[in-house]
Amino acid sequence: MAEEKKTGAVIPEETKGLMYSTWLPAIVTTLLEEIRKLPPKRRKVMLTKMCDTCGDLAMAGAVGIQPGMSWDDYLEYLKGTVPPLGPWTIKQNGDVFDLIYEACIVEGGEPLCHCPLLLLGMITEQFPECCSSGSGARLGGRMIEAATKKQVVRAEVVDCPTKTAAKVCHYRVRVKS
């Protein structure tokens, strides 16, 4: 058998902690500052990929339906998620679902988007492309699709702190009948 190739060094846990808590955020912050300078079309492509990766991670552990979970159990689960992951409320009218995320309220009473980069202070204002292109709405669509097993036809941003100064993020998801 071939010997497994070792990737990376043995790093003490204390140093890893510093890397995760300071170095990686600083590197990501620098990258994001440079992304802001890209031409709009290229910036949108990069941010969409970044936001979709974020959504994958959220679905994997924070807001995704778990195997065997009923629709009612999922609604209760989302109501019970604590800031900054929730709480979420879902209202259904036929094939239309309204997902409402109660935004964190920060110093001064301002609502804060649920973007992890904002929550961690890596950026001080949301990228307009992330809200206007609907990365939160896409996540909402994925949540509904996973929970209902129905194909999403459309997912859109209705309200959010960065677009409408609302105190909530409100996404509307329409599924195929």
C-alpha angles and dihedrals in degrees: 000000000000116000112250112250113238115229118196134005132278102262125187113248091241091057091045088053090054091048093052095042101041117005100048094045090050092049092047091047090053091049091050092051089054092046088058088062095054122105109273097252094051092042091054092051092051095044093047090054091047093048092047090053089050089051091050090055093046091050091048095060119347110051106001123119113252123229111276094014115140123223091254091049089051092052090051091047092054093047088054097051110113129221131315090025095043165248100243129186122198122199120188130203108175108297093350122091124190113203115195121191114194102227120225112259112223135192110313092029095274120147116240124212116242092241105131091220090060093042091053093045094242089128127023097208132030120255104250089222091062094058100031093048088049106239089158090047090051089052089049089051091051090050092052093043092052093046099043100030087226125129116252114237097182138359121188143170112247098172137355138158094253097048106032104009088242118159089233140047106237120189126181119209125188118196130199113265 
